[in-house]
Amino acid sequence: MSMERRMKIEETWRLW
């Protein structure tokens, strides 16, 4: 599924 993509997206949002 997209578990890795979710982690990357969450990290990017956290930086925001």
PDB file of N, CA, C and O in Angstrom, chain B, residues numbered from 101:
ATOM      1  N   MET B 101       0.840  -1.215   0.000  1.00  0.00           N
ATOM      2  CA  MET B 101       0.000   0.000   0.000  1.00  0.00           C
ATOM      3  C   MET B 101       0.887   1.283   0.000  1.00  0.00           C
ATOM      4  O   MET B 101       1.959   1.298  -0.605  1.00  0.00           O
ATOM      5  N   SER B 102       0.446   2.293   0.649  1.00  0.00           N
ATOM      6  CA  SER B 102       1.270   3.542   0.667  1.00  0.00           C
ATOM      7  C   SER B 102       1.652   3.917   2.108  1.00  0.00           C
ATOM      8  O   SER B 102       1.330   4.999   2.598  1.00  0.00           O
ATOM      9  N   MET B 103       2.327   3.008   2.743  1.00  0.00           N
ATOM     10  CA  MET B 103       2.742   3.302   4.145  1.00  0.00           C
ATOM     11  C   MET B 103       3.990   4.200   4.122  1.00  0.00           C
ATOM     12  O   MET B 103       4.113   5.139   4.909  1.00  0.00           O
ATOM     13  N   GLU B 104       4.884   3.895   3.224  1.00  0.00           N
ATOM     14  CA  GLU B 104       6.121   4.717   3.134  1.00  0.00           C
ATOM     15  C   GLU B 104       5.763   6.140   2.682  1.00  0.00           C
ATOM     16  O   GLU B 104       6.335   7.115   3.168  1.00  0.00           O
ATOM     17  N   ARG B 105       4.839   6.242   1.775  1.00  0.00           N
ATOM     18  CA  ARG B 105       4.473   7.594   1.240  1.00  0.00           C
ATOM     19  C   ARG B 105       3.857   8.398   2.401  1.00  0.00           C
ATOM     20  O   ARG B 105       4.081   9.601   2.535  1.00  0.00           O
ATOM     21  N   ARG B 106       3.108   7.722   3.200  1.00  0.00           N
ATOM     22  CA  ARG B 106       2.415   8.459   4.363  1.00  0.00           C
ATOM     23  C   ARG B 106       3.503   9.001   5.305  1.00  0.00           C
ATOM     24  O   ARG B 106       3.401  10.120   5.809  1.00  0.00           O
ATOM     25  N   MET B 107       4.506   8.216   5.524  1.00  0.00           N
ATOM     26  CA  MET B 107       5.581   8.674   6.450  1.00  0.00           C
ATOM     27  C   MET B 107       6.285   9.897   5.837  1.00  0.00           C
ATOM     28  O   MET B 107       6.592  10.869   6.527  1.00  0.00           O
ATOM     29  N   LYS B 108       6.520   9.820   4.572  1.00  0.00           N
ATOM     30  CA  LYS B 108       7.234  10.952   3.921  1.00  0.00           C
ATOM     31  C   LYS B 108       6.323  12.198   3.937  1.00  0.00           C
ATOM     32  O   LYS B 108       6.787  13.309   4.190  1.00  0.00           O
ATOM     33  N   ILE B 109       5.100  12.007   3.680  1.00  0.00           N
ATOM     34  CA  ILE B 109       4.166  13.165   3.673  1.00  0.00           C
ATOM     35  C   ILE B 109       4.049  13.753   5.078  1.00  0.00           C
ATOM     36  O   ILE B 109       4.027  14.971   5.259  1.00  0.00           O
ATOM     37  N   GLU B 110       3.977  12.874   6.054  1.00  0.00           N
ATOM     38  CA  GLU B 110       3.866  13.388   7.445  1.00  0.00           C
ATOM     39  C   GLU B 110       5.127  14.164   7.821  1.00  0.00           C
ATOM     40  O   GLU B 110       5.051  15.195   8.490  1.00  0.00           O
ATOM     41  N   GLU B 111       6.252  13.680   7.402  1.00  0.00           N
ATOM     42  CA  GLU B 111       7.530  14.383   7.732  1.00  0.00           C
ATOM     43  C   GLU B 111       7.537  15.757   7.047  1.00  0.00           C
ATOM     44  O   GLU B 111       7.964  16.752   7.633  1.00  0.00           O
ATOM     45  N   THR B 112       7.073  15.793   5.842  1.00  0.00           N
ATOM     46  CA  THR B 112       7.057  17.081   5.114  1.00  0.00           C
ATOM     47  C   THR B 112       6.080  18.051   5.784  1.00  0.00           C
ATOM     48  O   THR B 112       6.367  19.240   5.925  1.00  0.00           O
ATOM     49  N   TRP B 113       4.943  17.533   6.186  1.00  0.00           N
ATOM     50  CA  TRP B 113       3.953  18.418   6.842  1.00  0.00           C
ATOM     51  C   TRP B 113       4.506  18.920   8.169  1.00  0.00           C
ATOM     52  O   TRP B 113       4.255  20.050   8.588  1.00  0.00           O
ATOM     53  N   ARG B 114       5.266  18.041   8.815  1.00  0.00           N
ATOM     54  CA  ARG B 114       5.830  18.425  10.165  1.00  0.00           C
ATOM     55  C   ARG B 114       6.791  19.589   9.960  1.00  0.00           C
ATOM     56  O   ARG B 114       6.871  20.484  10.801  1.00  0.00           O
ATOM     57  N   LEU B 115       7.503  19.582   8.872  1.00  0.00           N
ATOM     58  CA  LEU B 115       8.486  20.668   8.634  1.00  0.00           C
ATOM     59  C   LEU B 115       7.740  21.983   8.354  1.00  0.00           C
ATOM     60  O   LEU B 115       8.232  23.070   8.660  1.00  0.00           O
ATOM     61  N   TRP B 116       6.587  21.860   7.788  1.00  0.00           N
ATOM     62  CA  TRP B 116       5.825  23.066   7.437  1.00  0.00           C
ATOM     63  C   TRP B 116       5.604  23.936   8.641  1.00  0.00           C
ATOM     64  O   TRP B 116       4.981  24.993   8.533  1.00  0.00           O
TER      65      TRP B 116
END
